[in-house]
Amino acid sequence: MKTGSPCPKCKGANHAHVEKIVTFGREPLAFYNVNFLGKKAKFEAFVCKGCGYTELYVRNPDNFSV
């Protein structure tokens, strides 16, 4: 869905892009800014508005090496 493709579950084309995930007016949810392989990772999500299927991506993947 990140690339504009339809939802893999329901084939829907209506998606929401969630750039920052917050809970009840507090700071971003813990997994939004976590220690991942020794570095900070920020995540974004793409949600199908038809069925709720969600894809989660690391926003800065070039910063990581295994």
Distance bins in CASP14 RR format, pairs under 12 A and 6 or more apart:
PFRMAT RR
TARGET T0000
AUTHOR 0000-0000-0000
RMODE 2
METHOD distances of the structure
MODEL  1
1 7 1 0 0 1 0 0 0 0 0 0 0
1 8 1 0 0 1 0 0 0 0 0 0 0
1 9 0 0 0 0 0 1 0 0 0 0 0
1 10 0 0 0 0 0 1 0 0 0 0 0
1 11 0 0 0 0 0 1 0 0 0 0 0
1 12 0 0 0 0 1 0 0 0 0 0 0
1 13 0 0 0 0 1 0 0 0 0 0 0
1 14 0 0 0 0 0 1 0 0 0 0 0
1 15 1 0 1 0 0 0 0 0 0 0 0
1 16 0 0 0 0 1 0 0 0 0 0 0
1 17 0 0 0 0 1 0 0 0 0 0 0
1 18 0 0 0 0 0 1 0 0 0 0 0
1 44 0 0 0 0 0 1 0 0 0 0 0
1 45 0 0 0 0 1 0 0 0 0 0 0
1 46 1 0 1 0 0 0 0 0 0 0 0
1 47 0 0 0 0 1 0 0 0 0 0 0
1 48 1 0 0 1 0 0 0 0 0 0 0
1 49 0 0 0 0 0 1 0 0 0 0 0
1 50 0 0 0 0 0 1 0 0 0 0 0
1 51 0 0 0 0 0 1 0 0 0 0 0
1 52 0 0 0 0 0 1 0 0 0 0 0
1 53 1 0 0 1 0 0 0 0 0 0 0
1 54 0 0 0 0 1 0 0 0 0 0 0
1 55 1 0 1 0 0 0 0 0 0 0 0
1 56 0 0 0 0 0 1 0 0 0 0 0
1 57 0 0 0 0 1 0 0 0 0 0 0
2 8 0 0 0 0 0 1 0 0 0 0 0
2 15 0 0 0 0 1 0 0 0 0 0 0
2 16 0 0 0 0 0 1 0 0 0 0 0
2 17 0 0 0 0 1 0 0 0 0 0 0
2 18 0 0 0 0 0 1 0 0 0 0 0
2 44 0 0 0 0 1 0 0 0 0 0 0
2 45 0 0 0 0 1 0 0 0 0 0 0
2 46 1 0 1 0 0 0 0 0 0 0 0
2 47 0 0 0 0 0 1 0 0 0 0 0
2 48 0 0 0 0 0 1 0 0 0 0 0
2 54 0 0 0 0 0 1 0 0 0 0 0
2 55 1 0 0 1 0 0 0 0 0 0 0
2 56 0 0 0 0 0 1 0 0 0 0 0
2 57 1 0 0 1 0 0 0 0 0 0 0
2 58 0 0 0 0 0 1 0 0 0 0 0
2 59 0 0 0 0 0 1 0 0 0 0 0
2 61 0 0 0 0 0 1 0 0 0 0 0
3 15 0 0 0 0 0 1 0 0 0 0 0
3 17 0 0 0 0 0 1 0 0 0 0 0
3 46 0 0 0 0 1 0 0 0 0 0 0
3 55 0 0 0 0 0 1 0 0 0 0 0
3 57 0 0 0 0 0 1 0 0 0 0 0
4 12 0 0 0 0 0 1 0 0 0 0 0
4 13 0 0 0 0 1 0 0 0 0 0 0
4 14 0 0 0 0 0 1 0 0 0 0 0
4 15 1 0 0 1 0 0 0 0 0 0 0
4 17 0 0 0 0 0 1 0 0 0 0 0
4 46 0 0 0 0 1 0 0 0 0 0 0
4 48 0 0 0 0 0 1 0 0 0 0 0
4 55 0 0 0 0 0 1 0 0 0 0 0
5 11 0 0 0 0 1 0 0 0 0 0 0
5 12 0 0 0 0 1 0 0 0 0 0 0
5 13 0 0 0 0 1 0 0 0 0 0 0
5 15 0 0 0 0 1 0 0 0 0 0 0
5 46 0 0 0 0 0 1 0 0 0 0 0
5 48 0 0 0 0 0 1 0 0 0 0 0
5 55 0 0 0 0 0 1 0 0 0 0 0
6 12 1 0 1 0 0 0 0 0 0 0 0
6 13 1 0 1 0 0 0 0 0 0 0 0
6 14 0 0 0 0 1 0 0 0 0 0 0
6 15 0 0 0 0 1 0 0 0 0 0 0
6 46 0 0 0 0 0 1 0 0 0 0 0
6 48 0 0 0 0 1 0 0 0 0 0 0
6 49 0 0 0 0 0 1 0 0 0 0 0
6 50 0 0 0 0 0 1 0 0 0 0 0
6 51 0 0 0 0 0 1 0 0 0 0 0
6 53 0 0 0 0 0 1 0 0 0 0 0
7 13 1 0 0 1 0 0 0 0 0 0 0
7 14 0 0 0 0 1 0 0 0 0 0 0
7 15 1 0 0 1 0 0 0 0 0 0 0
7 16 0 0 0 0 0 1 0 0 0 0 0
7 46 0 0 0 0 1 0 0 0 0 0 0
7 47 0 0 0 0 1 0 0 0 0 0 0
7 48 1 1 0 0 0 0 0 0 0 0 0
7 49 0 0 0 0 1 0 0 0 0 0 0
7 50 1 0 0 1 0 0 0 0 0 0 0
7 51 1 0 0 1 0 0 0 0 0 0 0
7 52 0 0 0 0 1 0 0 0 0 0 0
7 53 1 0 1 0 0 0 0 0 0 0 0
7 54 0 0 0 0 1 0 0 0 0 0 0
7 55 0 0 0 0 1 0 0 0 0 0 0
8 15 0 0 0 0 0 1 0 0 0 0 0
8 46 0 0 0 0 0 1 0 0 0 0 0
8 48 0 0 0 0 1 0 0 0 0 0 0
8 51 0 0 0 0 0 1 0 0 0 0 0
8 52 0 0 0 0 0 1 0 0 0 0 0
8 53 1 0 0 1 0 0 0 0 0 0 0
8 54 0 0 0 0 0 1 0 0 0 0 0
8 55 0 0 0 0 1 0 0 0 0 0 0
9 15 0 0 0 0 0 1 0 0 0 0 0
9 47 0 0 0 0 0 1 0 0 0 0 0
9 48 1 0 0 1 0 0 0 0 0 0 0
9 50 0 0 0 0 1 0 0 0 0 0 0
9 51 1 0 1 0 0 0 0 0 0 0 0
9 52 0 0 0 0 1 0 0 0 0 0 0
9 53 1 0 1 0 0 0 0 0 0 0 0
9 54 0 0 0 0 0 1 0 0 0 0 0
9 55 0 0 0 0 0 1 0 0 0 0 0
10 48 1 0 0 1 0 0 0 0 0 0 0
10 49 0 0 0 0 0 1 0 0 0 0 0
10 50 1 0 0 1 0 0 0 0 0 0 0
10 51 1 0 1 0 0 0 0 0 0 0 0
10 52 0 0 0 0 1 0 0 0 0 0 0
10 53 1 0 0 1 0 0 0 0 0 0 0
11 48 0 0 0 0 1 0 0 0 0 0 0
11 50 0 0 0 0 1 0 0 0 0 0 0
11 51 0 0 0 0 1 0 0 0 0 0 0
11 53 0 0 0 0 0 1 0 0 0 0 0
12 47 0 0 0 0 0 1 0 0 0 0 0
12 48 1 0 0 1 0 0 0 0 0 0 0
12 49 0 0 0 0 1 0 0 0 0 0 0
12 50 1 0 0 1 0 0 0 0 0 0 0
12 51 1 0 0 1 0 0 0 0 0 0 0
12 52 0 0 0 0 0 1 0 0 0 0 0
12 53 0 0 0 0 1 0 0 0 0 0 0
13 48 0 0 0 0 1 0 0 0 0 0 0
13 49 0 0 0 0 1 0 0 0 0 0 0
13 50 0 0 0 0 1 0 0 0 0 0 0
13 51 0 0 0 0 0 1 0 0 0 0 0
14 46 0 0 0 0 0 1 0 0 0 0 0
14 47 0 0 0 0 1 0 0 0 0 0 0
14 48 1 0 0 1 0 0 0 0 0 0 0
14 49 1 0 1 0 0 0 0 0 0 0 0
14 50 1 0 0 1 0 0 0 0 0 0 0
14 51 0 0 0 0 0 1 0 0 0 0 0
14 52 0 0 0 0 0 1 0 0 0 0 0
14 53 0 0 0 0 0 1 0 0 0 0 0
15 45 0 0 0 0 1 0 0 0 0 0 0
15 46 1 0 1 0 0 0 0 0 0 0 0
15 47 1 0 0 1 0 0 0 0 0 0 0
15 48 1 0 1 0 0 0 0 0 0 0 0
15 49 1 0 0 1 0 0 0 0 0 0 0
15 50 0 0 0 0 1 0 0 0 0 0 0
15 51 0 0 0 0 0 1 0 0 0 0 0
15 52 0 0 0 0 1 0 0 0 0 0 0
15 53 0 0 0 0 1 0 0 0 0 0 0
15 54 0 0 0 0 1 0 0 0 0 0 0
15 55 0 0 0 0 1 0 0 0 0 0 0
16 44 0 0 0 0 0 1 0 0 0 0 0
16 45 0 0 0 0 1 0 0 0 0 0 0
16 46 1 0 0 1 0 0 0 0 0 0 0
16 47 1 0 1 0 0 0 0 0 0 0 0
16 48 0 0 0 0 1 0 0 0 0 0 0
16 49 1 0 1 0 0 0 0 0 0 0 0
16 50 0 0 0 0 1 0 0 0 0 0 0
16 52 0 0 0 0 1 0 0 0 0 0 0
16 53 0 0 0 0 0 1 0 0 0 0 0
16 54 0 0 0 0 1 0 0 0 0 0 0
16 55 0 0 0 0 0 1 0 0 0 0 0
17 44 1 0 0 1 0 0 0 0 0 0 0
17 45 1 0 0 1 0 0 0 0 0 0 0
17 46 1 0 1 0 0 0 0 0 0 0 0
17 47 0 0 0 0 1 0 0 0 0 0 0
17 48 0 0 0 0 0 1 0 0 0 0 0
17 49 0 0 0 0 0 1 0 0 0 0 0
17 54 0 0 0 0 0 1 0 0 0 0 0
17 55 0 0 0 0 0 1 0 0 0 0 0
17 56 0 0 0 0 0 1 0 0 0 0 0
17 57 0 0 0 0 0 1 0 0 0 0 0
17 59 0 0 0 0 0 1 0 0 0 0 0
18 28 0 0 0 0 0 1 0 0 0 0 0
18 29 0 0 0 0 0 1 0 0 0 0 0
18 32 0 0 0 0 1 0 0 0 0 0 0
18 42 0 0 0 0 0 1 0 0 0 0 0
18 43 0 0 0 0 1 0 0 0 0 0 0
18 44 1 0 0 1 0 0 0 0 0 0 0
18 45 1 0 1 0 0 0 0 0 0 0 0
18 46 1 0 0 1 0 0 0 0 0 0 0
18 47 1 0 0 1 0 0 0 0 0 0 0
18 48 0 0 0 0 0 1 0 0 0 0 0
18 49 0 0 0 0 0 1 0 0 0 0 0
18 52 0 0 0 0 0 1 0 0 0 0 0
18 54 0 0 0 0 1 0 0 0 0 0 0
18 55 0 0 0 0 0 1 0 0 0 0 0
18 56 0 0 0 0 1 0 0 0 0 0 0
18 57 0 0 0 0 0 1 0 0 0 0 0
18 59 0 0 0 0 0 1 0 0 0 0 0
19 28 0 0 0 0 0 1 0 0 0 0 0
19 32 0 0 0 0 1 0 0 0 0 0 0
19 42 0 0 0 0 1 0 0 0 0 0 0
19 43 0 0 0 0 1 0 0 0 0 0 0
19 44 1 0 1 0 0 0 0 0 0 0 0
19 45 0 0 0 0 1 0 0 0 0 0 0
19 46 0 0 0 0 0 1 0 0 0 0 0
19 47 0 0 0 0 0 1 0 0 0 0 0
19 57 0 0 0 0 0 1 0 0 0 0 0
19 59 0 0 0 0 1 0 0 0 0 0 0
20 27 0 0 0 0 0 1 0 0 0 0 0
20 28 1 0 1 0 0 0 0 0 0 0 0
20 29 0 0 0 0 1 0 0 0 0 0 0
20 31 0 0 0 0 0 1 0 0 0 0 0
20 32 1 0 0 1 0 0 0 0 0 0 0
20 33 0 0 0 0 1 0 0 0 0 0 0
20 42 0 0 0 0 1 0 0 0 0 0 0
20 43 0 0 0 0 1 0 0 0 0 0 0
20 44 0 0 0 0 1 0 0 0 0 0 0
20 45 0 0 0 0 1 0 0 0 0 0 0
20 59 0 0 0 0 0 1 0 0 0 0 0
21 27 0 0 0 0 0 1 0 0 0 0 0
21 28 1 0 1 0 0 0 0 0 0 0 0
21 29 1 0 1 0 0 0 0 0 0 0 0
21 30 0 0 0 0 1 0 0 0 0 0 0
21 31 1 0 0 1 0 0 0 0 0 0 0
21 32 1 0 1 0 0 0 0 0 0 0 0
21 33 0 0 0 0 1 0 0 0 0 0 0
21 34 0 0 0 0 0 1 0 0 0 0 0
21 42 0 0 0 0 0 1 0 0 0 0 0
21 43 1 0 0 1 0 0 0 0 0 0 0
21 44 0 0 0 0 1 0 0 0 0 0 0
21 45 1 0 0 1 0 0 0 0 0 0 0
21 47 0 0 0 0 0 1 0 0 0 0 0
21 54 0 0 0 0 0 1 0 0 0 0 0
21 56 0 0 0 0 1 0 0 0 0 0 0
21 59 0 0 0 0 0 1 0 0 0 0 0
22 28 1 0 1 0 0 0 0 0 0 0 0
22 29 1 0 0 1 0 0 0 0 0 0 0
22 30 0 0 0 0 0 1 0 0 0 0 0
22 31 0 0 0 0 0 1 0 0 0 0 0
22 32 0 0 0 0 1 0 0 0 0 0 0
22 33 0 0 0 0 0 1 0 0 0 0 0
23 29 1 0 1 0 0 0 0 0 0 0 0
23 30 0 0 0 0 1 0 0 0 0 0 0
23 31 0 0 0 0 0 1 0 0 0 0 0
23 32 0 0 0 0 1 0 0 0 0 0 0
26 32 0 0 0 0 0 1 0 0 0 0 0
27 33 0 0 0 0 1 0 0 0 0 0 0
28 34 0 0 0 0 0 1 0 0 0 0 0
28 40 0 0 0 0 0 1 0 0 0 0 0
28 41 0 0 0 0 0 1 0 0 0 0 0
28 42 0 0 0 0 1 0 0 0 0 0 0
28 43 0 0 0 0 1 0 0 0 0 0 0
28 44 0 0 0 0 0 1 0 0 0 0 0
29 42 0 0 0 0 0 1 0 0 0 0 0
29 43 0 0 0 0 1 0 0 0 0 0 0
29 45 0 0 0 0 0 1 0 0 0 0 0
29 56 0 0 0 0 0 1 0 0 0 0 0
30 41 0 0 0 0 0 1 0 0 0 0 0
30 43 0 0 0 0 0 1 0 0 0 0 0
31 40 0 0 0 0 0 1 0 0 0 0 0
31 41 0 0 0 0 1 0 0 0 0 0 0
31 42 0 0 0 0 1 0 0 0 0 0 0
31 43 1 0 0 1 0 0 0 0 0 0 0
31 44 0 0 0 0 0 1 0 0 0 0 0
31 45 0 0 0 0 0 1 0 0 0 0 0
31 56 0 0 0 0 1 0 0 0 0 0 0
31 58 0 0 0 0 0 1 0 0 0 0 0
32 40 0 0 0 0 0 1 0 0 0 0 0
32 41 0 0 0 0 1 0 0 0 0 0 0
32 42 1 0 0 1 0 0 0 0 0 0 0
32 43 1 0 1 0 0 0 0 0 0 0 0
32 44 0 0 0 0 1 0 0 0 0 0 0
32 45 0 0 0 0 1 0 0 0 0 0 0
32 56 0 0 0 0 0 1 0 0 0 0 0
32 58 0 0 0 0 0 1 0 0 0 0 0
32 59 0 0 0 0 1 0 0 0 0 0 0
33 39 0 0 0 0 0 1 0 0 0 0 0
33 40 1 0 0 1 0 0 0 0 0 0 0
33 41 1 0 0 1 0 0 0 0 0 0 0
33 42 1 0 1 0 0 0 0 0 0 0 0
33 43 0 0 0 0 1 0 0 0 0 0 0
33 44 0 0 0 0 0 1 0 0 0 0 0
33 58 0 0 0 0 0 1 0 0 0 0 0
33 59 0 0 0 0 0 1 0 0 0 0 0
33 60 0 0 0 0 0 1 0 0 0 0 0
34 40 1 0 0 1 0 0 0 0 0 0 0
34 41 1 0 1 0 0 0 0 0 0 0 0
34 42 0 0 0 0 1 0 0 0 0 0 0
34 43 0 0 0 0 1 0 0 0 0 0 0
34 56 0 0 0 0 0 1 0 0 0 0 0
34 58 0 0 0 0 1 0 0 0 0 0 0
35 41 1 0 0 1 0 0 0 0 0 0 0
35 42 0 0 0 0 0 1 0 0 0 0 0
35 64 0 0 0 0 0 1 0 0 0 0 0
36 42 0 0 0 0 1 0 0 0 0 0 0
36 43 0 0 0 0 1 0 0 0 0 0 0
36 58 1 0 0 1 0 0 0 0 0 0 0
36 59 0 0 0 0 0 1 0 0 0 0 0
36 60 0 0 0 0 1 0 0 0 0 0 0
36 61 0 0 0 0 1 0 0 0 0 0 0
36 63 0 0 0 0 1 0 0 0 0 0 0
36 64 1 0 0 1 0 0 0 0 0 0 0
36 65 0 0 0 0 0 1 0 0 0 0 0
36 66 0 0 0 0 0 1 0 0 0 0 0
37 58 0 0 0 0 0 1 0 0 0 0 0
37 60 0 0 0 0 0 1 0 0 0 0 0
37 61 0 0 0 0 0 1 0 0 0 0 0
37 63 0 0 0 0 1 0 0 0 0 0 0
37 64 1 0 1 0 0 0 0 0 0 0 0
37 65 1 0 0 1 0 0 0 0 0 0 0
37 66 1 0 0 1 0 0 0 0 0 0 0
38 63 0 0 0 0 1 0 0 0 0 0 0
38 64 0 0 0 0 1 0 0 0 0 0 0
38 65 0 0 0 0 0 1 0 0 0 0 0
38 66 0 0 0 0 0 1 0 0 0 0 0
39 58 0 0 0 0 0 1 0 0 0 0 0
39 60 0 0 0 0 1 0 0 0 0 0 0
39 61 0 0 0 0 0 1 0 0 0 0 0
39 62 0 0 0 0 0 1 0 0 0 0 0
39 63 1 0 1 0 0 0 0 0 0 0 0
39 64 1 0 0 1 0 0 0 0 0 0 0
39 65 0 0 0 0 1 0 0 0 0 0 0
39 66 0 0 0 0 0 1 0 0 0 0 0
40 58 0 0 0 0 0 1 0 0 0 0 0
40 59 0 0 0 0 0 1 0 0 0 0 0
40 60 0 0 0 0 1 0 0 0 0 0 0
40 63 1 0 0 1 0 0 0 0 0 0 0
40 64 0 0 0 0 0 1 0 0 0 0 0
41 56 0 0 0 0 0 1 0 0 0 0 0
41 57 0 0 0 0 0 1 0 0 0 0 0
41 58 1 0 1 0 0 0 0 0 0 0 0
41 59 1 0 0 1 0 0 0 0 0 0 0
41 60 1 0 0 1 0 0 0 0 0 0 0
41 61 0 0 0 0 1 0 0 0 0 0 0
41 62 0 0 0 0 0 1 0 0 0 0 0
41 63 1 0 0 1 0 0 0 0 0 0 0
41 64 1 0 0 1 0 0 0 0 0 0 0
42 56 0 0 0 0 0 1 0 0 0 0 0
42 57 0 0 0 0 1 0 0 0 0 0 0
42 58 1 0 0 1 0 0 0 0 0 0 0
42 59 1 0 1 0 0 0 0 0 0 0 0
42 60 1 0 1 0 0 0 0 0 0 0 0
42 61 0 0 0 0 0 1 0 0 0 0 0
42 63 0 0 0 0 1 0 0 0 0 0 0
42 64 0 0 0 0 0 1 0 0 0 0 0
43 54 0 0 0 0 0 1 0 0 0 0 0
43 55 0 0 0 0 0 1 0 0 0 0 0
43 56 1 0 1 0 0 0 0 0 0 0 0
43 57 1 0 0 1 0 0 0 0 0 0 0
43 58 1 0 1 0 0 0 0 0 0 0 0
43 59 1 0 0 1 0 0 0 0 0 0 0
43 60 0 0 0 0 1 0 0 0 0 0 0
43 61 0 0 0 0 0 1 0 0 0 0 0
44 54 0 0 0 0 0 1 0 0 0 0 0
44 55 0 0 0 0 1 0 0 0 0 0 0
44 56 1 0 0 1 0 0 0 0 0 0 0
44 57 1 0 1 0 0 0 0 0 0 0 0
44 58 0 0 0 0 1 0 0 0 0 0 0
44 59 1 0 1 0 0 0 0 0 0 0 0
44 60 0 0 0 0 0 1 0 0 0 0 0
44 61 0 0 0 0 0 1 0 0 0 0 0
45 52 0 0 0 0 0 1 0 0 0 0 0
45 53 0 0 0 0 0 1 0 0 0 0 0
45 54 1 0 1 0 0 0 0 0 0 0 0
45 55 1 0 0 1 0 0 0 0 0 0 0
45 56 1 0 1 0 0 0 0 0 0 0 0
45 57 1 0 0 1 0 0 0 0 0 0 0
45 58 0 0 0 0 0 1 0 0 0 0 0
45 59 0 0 0 0 0 1 0 0 0 0 0
46 52 0 0 0 0 0 1 0 0 0 0 0
46 53 0 0 0 0 1 0 0 0 0 0 0
46 54 1 0 0 1 0 0 0 0 0 0 0
46 55 1 0 1 0 0 0 0 0 0 0 0
46 56 0 0 0 0 1 0 0 0 0 0 0
46 57 1 0 0 1 0 0 0 0 0 0 0
46 59 0 0 0 0 0 1 0 0 0 0 0
47 53 1 0 0 1 0 0 0 0 0 0 0
47 54 1 0 1 0 0 0 0 0 0 0 0
47 55 0 0 0 0 1 0 0 0 0 0 0
47 56 0 0 0 0 1 0 0 0 0 0 0
48 54 1 0 0 1 0 0 0 0 0 0 0
48 55 0 0 0 0 1 0 0 0 0 0 0
58 64 1 0 0 1 0 0 0 0 0 0 0
END
